[in-house]
Amino acid sequence: MDFSISQQSQETLARVREFVTEELYPIEKVDQGKSFRELIPLLHEKRDRVRQLGMWLPQIPQEHGGMGLGFLDHAMVSEELGRSPYGHYVFGAQAPDAGNMEILLEFGTDEQRQRWLQPLLAGEQRSCFSMTEPNRPGSNPVWMETTAVRDGDAYVINGHKWFTTSADGASFAVVMAVTNPDSPPHKRASQIIVPSDAPGFNRVRNIPCMGHEGDDWMSHAEIKYENVRVPLTNRIGEEGAGFAIAQARLGAGRIHHCMRWIGIAERSLDLMCRRATTREIAPGEMLASRQTVQNWIAESRAQIDAARLMVLQAAWKIDKVGTRDARIEISTIKFYTAGAMLDTIDRAIQVHGALGISDDTVLQSFYRNERSARIYDGPDEVHQRVVARQVLKEYGYRLK
Ligand SMILES: Cc1cc2nc3c(=O)[nH]c(=O)nc-3n(C[C@H](O)[C@H](O)[C@H](O)COP(=O)(O)OP(=O)(O)OC[C@H]3O[C@@H](n4cnc5c(N)ncnc54)[C@H](O)[C@@H]3O)c2cc1C
């Protein structure tokens, strides 16, 4: 594997980092106590600036209005964007829209692309992805209650979902629903576009998380789909192909999430070091002079570097052999990188003392919002089992 970064990539990364540092870090000073909606005018000014600089939609091919970065280049840009909670949003690369753009580009019909993808690419609308249900384990997604039953030229959808991120204000949801209950488990569900203004699309609430209800893009909704009727043409891909499509977007999605987490960890380590080298704990003695703090810095450095190498190696393998044959690497980076990030955020808060708990630094936002990294996209334990199964196989032991 070649770890060198081309001159052009280095220039792109430097431009992105400069923008994030100069334009987005200062927002952290004005966002305190504000809802996401209140920040939108400011964030959209920043989006305009990103467009002028030719950096809008880094992950999207140029013919669709993006920068057309390759997989690895976008992964590295994702790290830079991750340093600010607003990075991905301001560049048009935010989850869950980025994933929905990807599947519509790959599997959408011309009509679907025109009607649903174009406004996403333009940043005029938002979307969400609605799979997890309160009454079924998200860690076993093939076991699902929501159904989409054919009725003439329409599907009638019924089901109860929750943790549909960014549903508040989204113009449509991509809903996972069982269309083929008699097929094998992985071929039962389909992905169906449901406009949020369709009768029967009932957003019950934004679920308060860690004391914050959130709003707009920064929220997680509970939704009831009650006899929602949508045309059959709203289905993405073949009937029963919902999981195959989800798998297809999984590899790239994991890499980008992991690189975003590495950006968060880098920012946290940077804040940790700044504080350690400026906070006097006795006259003339900096916090950095204490061995424990040095150990935290060294441990964080090592974990972040290890995580980045693992993620880039996984990305390289996906490029070479595809998502399926890289599934062990994809599982390994998912739990390892989440852990490295959370360890680093926690140490950074500890070094800041009471300041670390306050809203005066971005660390509290990382701490609150990123704890879920060990849960969504498959909890740690599910990924660890995937890895262990493979390792144990080499010893002749087969996990069920
Ligand atoms: C912030 C956030 C955003 C999210 N966004 C979305 C979204 O946009 N769309 C969407 O559809 N969903 C979303 N989710 C839901 C997420 O995908 C699920 O929470 C996740 O799949 C886990 O499912 P669950 O919560 O039902 O936990 P469960 O499946 O009930 O699992 C609970 C716990 O059991 C343990 N466990 C599970 N399986 C095993 C196993 N095999 N071995 C050992 N232990 C195990 C794990 O510790 C796990 O955390 C989001 C969740 C969060 C927290």
The ligand as a Tripos MOL2 file, in Angstrom:
@<TRIPOS>MOLECULE
LIG
   53    58     1     0     0
SMALL
NO_CHARGES

@<TRIPOS>ATOM
      1 C1        -27.2750    9.0370   17.5200 C.3       1 LIG1
      2 C2        -27.9250    7.9200   16.7650 C.ar      1 LIG1
      3 C3        -28.3160    8.1210   15.4540 C.ar      1 LIG1
      4 C4        -28.9690    7.1180   14.7400 C.ar      1 LIG1
      5 N1        -29.4000    7.3610   13.4640 N.ar      1 LIG1
      6 C5        -30.1430    6.4400   12.8240 C.ar      1 LIG1
      7 C6        -30.7290    6.7270   11.5540 C.ar      1 LIG1
      8 O1        -30.5480    7.8130   10.9870 O.2       1 LIG1
      9 N2        -31.5420    5.7990   10.9880 N.ar      1 LIG1
     10 C7        -31.7770    4.5940   11.5820 C.ar      1 LIG1
     11 O2        -32.5050    3.8060   11.0110 O.2       1 LIG1
     12 N3        -31.2220    4.2860   12.7820 N.ar      1 LIG1
     13 C8        -30.4270    5.1780   13.4180 C.ar      1 LIG1
     14 N4        -29.8980    4.8910   14.6570 N.ar      1 LIG1
     15 C9        -30.2090    3.6280   15.2960 C.3       1 LIG1
     16 C10       -29.0130    2.6760   15.3420 C.3       1 LIG1
     17 O3        -28.7260    2.1910   14.0640 O.3       1 LIG1
     18 C11       -29.3590    1.5770   16.3610 C.3       1 LIG1
     19 O4        -29.4220    2.1850   17.6300 O.3       1 LIG1
     20 C12       -28.3300    0.4470   16.3670 C.3       1 LIG1
     21 O5        -28.4310   -0.3240   15.1900 O.3       1 LIG1
     22 C13       -28.5420   -0.4780   17.5910 C.3       1 LIG1
     23 O6        -29.8570   -0.9320   17.6550 O.3       1 LIG1
     24 P1        -30.7170   -0.7880   19.0130 P.3       1 LIG1
     25 O7        -30.5890    0.6000   19.4990 O.co2     1 LIG1
     26 O8        -32.0710   -1.3000   18.7180 O.co2     1 LIG1
     27 O9        -29.9610   -1.6970   20.0620 O.3       1 LIG1
     28 P2        -30.1860   -3.2760   20.3080 P.3       1 LIG1
     29 O10       -30.1920   -4.0080   19.0160 O.co2     1 LIG1
     30 O11       -31.3380   -3.4450   21.2340 O.co2     1 LIG1
     31 O12       -28.8560   -3.6330   21.0780 O.3       1 LIG1
     32 C14       -28.6100   -3.1450   22.4020 C.3       1 LIG1
     33 C15       -27.2220   -3.5150   22.8430 C.3       1 LIG1
     34 O13       -27.1240   -4.9220   22.8840 O.3       1 LIG1
     35 C16       -25.8000   -5.3160   22.6280 C.3       1 LIG1
     36 N5        -25.8030   -6.2930   21.5420 N.ar      1 LIG1
     37 C17       -26.5710   -6.2960   20.4390 C.ar      1 LIG1
     38 N6        -26.2600   -7.3440   19.6440 N.ar      1 LIG1
     39 C18       -25.2910   -8.0230   20.2800 C.ar      1 LIG1
     40 C19       -24.5390   -9.1910   19.9790 C.ar      1 LIG1
     41 N7        -24.7240   -9.8850   18.8460 N.pl3     1 LIG1
     42 N8        -23.5890   -9.6140   20.8870 N.ar      1 LIG1
     43 C20       -23.3860   -8.9120   22.0320 C.ar      1 LIG1
     44 N9        -24.0520   -7.8110   22.3490 N.ar      1 LIG1
     45 C21       -24.9850   -7.3700   21.4980 C.ar      1 LIG1
     46 C22       -25.0090   -4.0640   22.2480 C.3       1 LIG1
     47 O14       -24.2630   -3.6030   23.3560 O.3       1 LIG1
     48 C23       -26.1030   -3.0830   21.9030 C.3       1 LIG1
     49 O15       -25.6940   -1.7260   22.1270 O.3       1 LIG1
     50 C24       -29.2050    5.8780   15.3610 C.ar      1 LIG1
     51 C25       -28.7920    5.6640   16.6890 C.ar      1 LIG1
     52 C26       -28.1590    6.6590   17.3750 C.ar      1 LIG1
     53 C27       -27.7530    6.4210   18.8100 C.3       1 LIG1
@<TRIPOS>BOND
     1     1     2 1
     2     2     3 ar
     3     2    52 ar
     4     3     4 ar
     5     4     5 ar
     6     4    50 ar
     7     5     6 ar
     8     6     7 ar
     9     6    13 1
    10     7     8 2
    11     7     9 ar
    12     9    10 ar
    13    10    11 2
    14    10    12 ar
    15    12    13 ar
    16    13    14 ar
    17    14    15 1
    18    14    50 ar
    19    15    16 1
    20    16    17 1
    21    16    18 1
    22    18    19 1
    23    18    20 1
    24    20    21 1
    25    20    22 1
    26    22    23 1
    27    23    24 1
    28    24    25 2
    29    24    26 1
    30    24    27 1
    31    27    28 1
    32    28    29 2
    33    28    30 1
    34    28    31 1
    35    31    32 1
    36    32    33 1
    37    33    34 1
    38    33    48 1
    39    34    35 1
    40    35    36 1
    41    35    46 1
    42    36    37 ar
    43    36    45 ar
    44    37    38 ar
    45    38    39 ar
    46    39    40 ar
    47    39    45 ar
    48    40    41 1
    49    40    42 ar
    50    42    43 ar
    51    43    44 ar
    52    44    45 ar
    53    46    47 1
    54    46    48 1
    55    48    49 1
    56    50    51 ar
    57    51    52 ar
    58    52    53 1
@<TRIPOS>SUBSTRUCTURE
     1 LIG1         1 GROUP 0 **** ****
